[in-house]
Amino acid sequence: MEEEQSDIRHWDELLPDVLGLIFTNLSLQELLTIIPCVCKSWRKTVRDPHCWQDIDLDEWSCRWQPHQLDRMLRMLVTRSSGSLRNLHVSGLKNDSIFSFITENSYRGSLFNGNLDVKWHFLPFAFASAGSLQVLRLPHSKISDSIVEQAAPRLSTVTFLDLSNCPKIGAQAVEAIGKHCKLLVTLCRNMYSPDSAGKVEPEDEANAIAATMPRLKHLELGFHLISTECVLNILSSCPQLEHLVIDGCPQVKLDRKFLKEKYPKLKIVGPHLVKARPDKRFIFTVQRYPFNDFFSGTLWTKLIEL
C-alpha cells in the first residue's frame, strides 16, 4: 500500500516545465484568474515566459476599451520576456503600443555591445534575438512611419496580417519586405469601409512584387489593383501557392494561361462581391463573465500576482 502511494505525485510537485506545457492549453481567463490562485508553485510557473509565448486577444479586442486592451497587452508582452512567438490582437489604436510590442518581442540588445559571451551561451543568445513568428494585427490604426521604424525588429516574422489597417500603405509594405526576409504569408485584405478612397493600392502591390520573393500565401482582397499588378506579383514571387484577390473588379485573368504557367498556384477571386464586415465586431462575446475584469479588485489582484 505504501509502495502504491509513493508512486503518486501531487500536482504541486510537477516540474515547472511540465506544468507550463499543460498551462499553454488553457484559456486566457484561466491563466490570468484561476491558475495563480491555486498554489504558490502554480502562481510562479504561470508567470514564466514560456507560458506567454502565444498570446491571442482577438476574442476580447472588440469588447475592451482601447486603454484596457493597451494595459493587458503591455502586461502580457512584458511577461513573455522576449520569447513571444505568436500574437493575435485586433484594433490597435495608436503607434505607441505597436512600438512596445516590437521592442519587447525582440532581444536585439541582448549583448548590449559586449561580445565577451561564453560559447555555450551563444545558441540561446541567437535564438532569443528574435522569436516572434506570427503577428496578426487586423483593424489597427498604425502608421507607415512606425512600421518603417519597427520593421528591422520583425526579421523573424513568417506570418503577418495587416488587413484593414487603413493608415499604412506602400511605404510600410516596402519596409516589411526589405527586413522580413522569412515572410511567407501576408494578409492585406481591405474589407473595411475605412479603406474607401485609398489612392495607392497599386503601389502596395508593386512593393510586394519588388521586396517579397519568398511569399507562398498572399491575400489582397478588395484592393483596386490592375491585372498588370497581379501578373507582376506572380512573376516576382515564384514560390507563391495561394493568392486571394476577392473583390478586385479591375483584375481580368486568363485561367488557362495561369494553369499552364503556374500549375501549383491556387487563386481565389476576383469575385465581384460586396465588402463584408468583420463579424467579430458585430456580435458580443458571452462566453466568459469578464465584463468587470478591469474594475474592482480583480485587476488589482492580477497585477499583484
C-alpha positions as semicolon CSV with decimal commas, in nm:
position;residue;x (nm);y (nm);z (nm)
1;M;0,000;0,000;0,000
2;E;0,285;0,233;0,090
3;E;0,460;0,148;-0,240
4;E;0,149;0,244;-0,438
5;Q;0,119;0,575;-0,254
6;S;0,487;0,652;-0,315
7;D;0,429;0,631;-0,690
8;I;0,161;0,901;-0,676
9;R;0,283;1,258;-0,718
10;H;0,089;1,566;-0,625
11;W;0,018;1,837;-0,880
12;D;0,231;2,087;-0,689
13;E;0,528;1,851;-0,723
14;L;0,528;1,854;-1,102
15;L;0,830;2,010;-1,268
16;P;0,770;2,373;-1,373
17;D;0,841;2,289;-1,738
18;V;0,573;2,019;-1,736
19;L;0,324;2,247;-1,565
20;G;0,399;2,525;-1,812
21;L;0,335;2,292;-2,105
22;I;-0,002;2,197;-1,957
23;F;-0,094;2,558;-1,889
24;T;-0,047;2,654;-2,254
25;N;-0,366;2,458;-2,332
26;L;-0,578;2,672;-2,101
27;S;-0,779;2,980;-2,187
28;L;-0,658;3,333;-2,125
29;Q;-0,907;3,383;-1,843
30;E;-0,798;3,062;-1,669
31;L;-0,431;3,154;-1,695
32;L;-0,490;3,500;-1,553
33;T;-0,751;3,448;-1,284
34;I;-0,763;3,082;-1,179
35;I;-0,419;2,921;-1,206
36;P;-0,237;3,189;-0,997
37;C;-0,479;3,131;-0,709
38;V;-0,427;2,753;-0,683
39;C;-0,091;2,750;-0,506
40;K;0,244;2,928;-0,491
41;S;0,418;2,690;-0,730
42;W;0,145;2,731;-0,993
43;R;0,147;3,107;-0,950
44;K;0,524;3,110;-1,003
45;T;0,503;2,881;-1,306
46;V;0,227;3,077;-1,483
47;R;0,442;3,389;-1,465
48;D;0,722;3,214;-1,652
49;P;0,784;3,350;-2,004
50;H;0,722;3,016;-2,177
51;C;0,356;3,033;-2,069
52;W;0,318;3,352;-2,272
53;Q;0,485;3,262;-2,599
54;D;0,143;3,258;-2,767
55;I;-0,094;3,546;-2,690
56;D;-0,438;3,558;-2,850
57;L;-0,651;3,859;-2,753
58;D;-0,860;3,865;-3,068
59;E;-1,173;3,743;-2,890
60;W;-1,151;4,031;-2,643
61;S;-1,038;4,305;-2,880
62;C;-1,393;4,404;-2,974
63;R;-1,509;4,417;-2,612
64;W;-1,241;4,609;-2,429
65;Q;-1,187;4,981;-2,438
66;P;-0,859;5,088;-2,606
67;H;-0,690;5,173;-2,276
68;Q;-0,790;4,834;-2,132
69;L;-0,652;4,649;-2,433
70;D;-0,335;4,855;-2,411
71;R;-0,283;4,766;-2,043
72;M;-0,342;4,397;-2,099
73;L;-0,107;4,384;-2,398
74;R;0,171;4,559;-2,211
75;M;0,137;4,323;-1,916
76;L;0,133;4,002;-2,122
77;V;0,407;4,103;-2,365
78;T;0,623;4,200;-2,068
79;R;0,561;3,859;-1,913
80;S;0,681;3,690;-2,232
81;S;1,026;3,846;-2,170
82;G;1,123;3,845;-2,536
83;S;1,006;3,488;-2,603
84;L;0,680;3,585;-2,776
85;R;0,619;3,371;-3,085
86;N;0,256;3,431;-3,177
87;L;0,044;3,742;-3,119
88;H;-0,313;3,796;-3,238
89;V;-0,494;4,117;-3,145
90;S;-0,732;4,341;-3,338
91;G;-0,782;4,714;-3,338
92;L;-0,463;4,868;-3,200
93;K;-0,546;5,238;-3,171
94;N;-0,202;5,400;-3,185
95;D;0,163;5,364;-3,280
96;S;0,282;5,353;-2,920
97;I;0,152;5,007;-2,838
98;F;0,277;4,865;-3,170
99;S;0,623;5,002;-3,094
100;F;0,609;4,850;-2,746
101;I;0,519;4,507;-2,889
102;T;0,804;4,503;-3,139
103;E;1,059;4,636;-2,890
104;N;0,971;4,377;-2,628
105;S;0,947;4,078;-2,861
106;Y;1,296;4,135;-2,998
107;R;1,612;4,095;-2,793
108;G;1,845;4,274;-3,028
109;S;2,013;4,444;-2,732
110;L;2,092;4,114;-2,558
111;F;2,470;4,162;-2,582
112;N;2,450;4,536;-2,505
113;G;2,768;4,588;-2,705
114;N;2,957;4,326;-2,503
115;L;3,094;4,048;-2,722
116;D;3,254;3,866;-2,429
117;V;2,993;3,589;-2,426
118;K;3,057;3,227;-2,333
119;W;3,043;2,995;-2,634
120;H;2,796;2,760;-2,468
121;F;2,558;3,057;-2,433
122;L;2,563;3,156;-2,799
123;P;2,286;2,921;-2,924
124;F;2,044;3,062;-2,665
125;A;2,153;3,417;-2,736
126;F;2,090;3,398;-3,108
127;A;1,766;3,205;-3,066
128;S;1,639;3,478;-2,833
129;A;1,743;3,762;-3,061
130;G;1,405;3,743;-3,230
131;S;1,134;3,489;-3,153
132;L;0,819;3,647;-3,299
133;Q;0,697;3,439;-3,594
134;V;0,323;3,509;-3,628
135;L;0,187;3,862;-3,596
136;R;-0,181;3,936;-3,659
137;L;-0,292;4,296;-3,615
138;P;-0,605;4,348;-3,831
139;H;-0,811;4,668;-3,797
140;S;-0,520;4,855;-3,639
141;K;-0,457;5,229;-3,670
142;I;-0,081;5,209;-3,705
143;S;0,110;5,439;-3,940
144;D;0,362;5,400;-4,218
145;S;0,632;5,571;-4,013
146;I;0,607;5,339;-3,711
147;V;0,601;5,027;-3,929
148;E;0,909;5,152;-4,109
149;Q;1,085;5,210;-3,775
150;A;0,981;4,873;-3,631
151;A;1,037;4,657;-3,941
152;P;1,400;4,570;-3,853
153;R;1,270;4,417;-3,528
154;L;1,032;4,189;-3,721
155;S;1,302;3,997;-3,908
156;T;1,186;3,657;-3,775
157;V;0,818;3,700;-3,871
158;T;0,690;3,441;-4,119
159;F;0,315;3,522;-4,100
160;L;0,186;3,880;-4,099
161;D;-0,175;4,001;-4,104
162;L;-0,227;4,374;-4,157
163;S;-0,573;4,352;-4,306
164;N;-0,797;4,658;-4,277
165;C;-0,519;4,880;-4,148
166;P;-0,611;5,200;-4,338
167;K;-0,321;5,422;-4,229
168;I;-0,042;5,218;-4,383
169;G;0,050;5,190;-4,748
170;A;0,334;5,116;-4,985
171;Q;0,595;5,272;-4,755
172;A;0,515;5,026;-4,476
173;V;0,485;4,730;-4,713
174;E;0,824;4,805;-4,869
175;A;0,989;4,831;-4,525
176;I;0,840;4,495;-4,426
177;G;0,963;4,336;-4,749
178;K;1,316;4,468;-4,700
179;H;1,353;4,348;-4,341
180;C;1,124;4,044;-4,310
181;K;1,314;3,805;-4,531
182;L;1,148;3,498;-4,377
183;L;0,796;3,618;-4,455
184;V;0,590;3,355;-4,640
185;T;0,234;3,471;-4,562
186;L;0,099;3,825;-4,594
187;C;-0,266;3,914;-4,538
188;R;-0,353;4,264;-4,656
189;N;-0,727;4,246;-4,721
190;M;-0,918;4,574;-4,713
191;Y;-1,279;4,479;-4,640
192;S;-1,324;4,777;-4,409
193;P;-1,512;5,089;-4,528
194;D;-1,214;5,285;-4,393
195;S;-1,018;5,172;-4,698
196;A;-1,250;5,355;-4,936
197;G;-1,067;5,616;-5,139
198;K;-0,726;5,463;-5,081
199;V;-0,503;5,608;-5,351
200;E;-0,206;5,373;-5,359
201;P;-0,318;5,008;-5,379
202;E;-0,110;4,951;-5,693
203;D;0,196;5,095;-5,519
204;E;0,146;4,840;-5,242
205;A;0,115;4,557;-5,493
206;N;0,432;4,669;-5,673
207;A;0,616;4,694;-5,340
208;I;0,517;4,334;-5,263
209;A;0,644;4,221;-5,603
210;A;0,973;4,407;-5,556
211;T;1,057;4,300;-5,200
212;M;0,881;3,972;-5,111
213;P;1,001;3,699;-5,350
214;R;0,960;3,420;-5,089
215;L;0,587;3,463;-5,039
216;K;0,376;3,148;-5,054
217;H;0,042;3,289;-4,944
218;L;-0,083;3,640;-5,028
219;E;-0,422;3,799;-4,963
220;L;-0,515;4,127;-5,132
221;G;-0,891;4,118;-5,109
222;F;-1,080;4,434;-5,218
223;H;-0,775;4,621;-5,343
224;L;-0,823;4,840;-5,650
225;I;-0,536;4,677;-5,836
226;S;-0,496;4,603;-6,205
227;T;-0,431;4,283;-6,394
228;E;-0,078;4,406;-6,462
229;C;-0,008;4,434;-6,087
230;V;-0,123;4,078;-6,028
231;L;0,089;3,942;-6,312
232;N;0,385;4,138;-6,177
233;I;0,341;3,972;-5,837
234;L;0,313;3,626;-5,994
235;S;0,632;3,668;-6,194
236;S;0,823;3,813;-5,896
237;C;0,705;3,560;-5,636
238;P;0,783;3,220;-5,792
239;Q;0,704;3,028;-5,472
240;L;0,350;3,166;-5,446
241;E;0,095;2,888;-5,392
242;H;-0,218;3,075;-5,282
243;L;-0,338;3,417;-5,398
244;V;-0,658;3,581;-5,273
245;I;-0,786;3,869;-5,488
246;D;-1,151;3,858;-5,386
247;G;-1,340;4,174;-5,478
248;C;-1,078;4,317;-5,716
249;P;-1,303;4,417;-6,008
250;Q;-1,027;4,553;-6,231
251;V;-0,841;4,223;-6,246
252;K;-0,909;4,010;-6,554
253;L;-0,719;3,681;-6,561
254;D;-0,679;3,415;-6,828
255;R;-0,736;3,097;-6,627
256;K;-0,598;2,870;-6,896
257;F;-0,277;3,071;-6,919
258;L;-0,236;3,073;-6,540
259;K;-0,294;2,699;-6,513
260;E;-0,026;2,630;-6,770
261;K;0,234;2,875;-6,637
262;Y;0,163;2,838;-6,263
263;P;0,026;2,483;-6,218
264;K;0,068;2,484;-5,837
265;L;-0,098;2,822;-5,786
266;K;-0,448;2,847;-5,639
267;I;-0,633;3,175;-5,691
268;V;-0,943;3,290;-5,504
269;G;-1,123;3,566;-5,692
270;P;-1,166;3,810;-5,842
271;H;-1,531;3,765;-5,749
272;L;-1,742;4,076;-5,765
273;V;-1,892;4,053;-5,419
274;K;-1,983;4,319;-5,168
275;A;-1,735;4,401;-4,896
276;R;-1,833;4,200;-4,593
277;P;-1,798;4,338;-4,241
278;D;-1,590;4,154;-3,988
279;K;-1,836;3,957;-3,774
280;R;-1,610;3,979;-3,473
281;F;-1,703;4,344;-3,443
282;I;-2,077;4,280;-3,463
283;F;-2,153;4,016;-3,203
284;T;-2,080;4,040;-2,834
285;V;-1,883;3,757;-2,682
286;Q;-2,080;3,599;-2,398
287;R;-1,853;3,305;-2,332
288;Y;-1,695;3,435;-2,013
289;P;-1,824;3,671;-1,742
290;F;-1,531;3,903;-1,799
291;N;-1,713;4,237;-1,822
292;D;-1,577;4,370;-1,497
293;F;-1,225;4,241;-1,546
294;F;-1,066;4,584;-1,524
295;S;-1,287;4,714;-1,247
296;G;-1,294;4,642;-0,877
297;T;-1,037;4,420;-0,710
298;L;-0,984;4,161;-0,984
299;W;-0,746;4,370;-1,194
300;T;-0,559;4,490;-0,883
301;K;-0,522;4,132;-0,765
302;L;-0,398;4,021;-1,106
303;I;-0,129;4,290;-1,113
304;E;-0,012;4,183;-0,768
305;L;0,015;3,822;-0,883
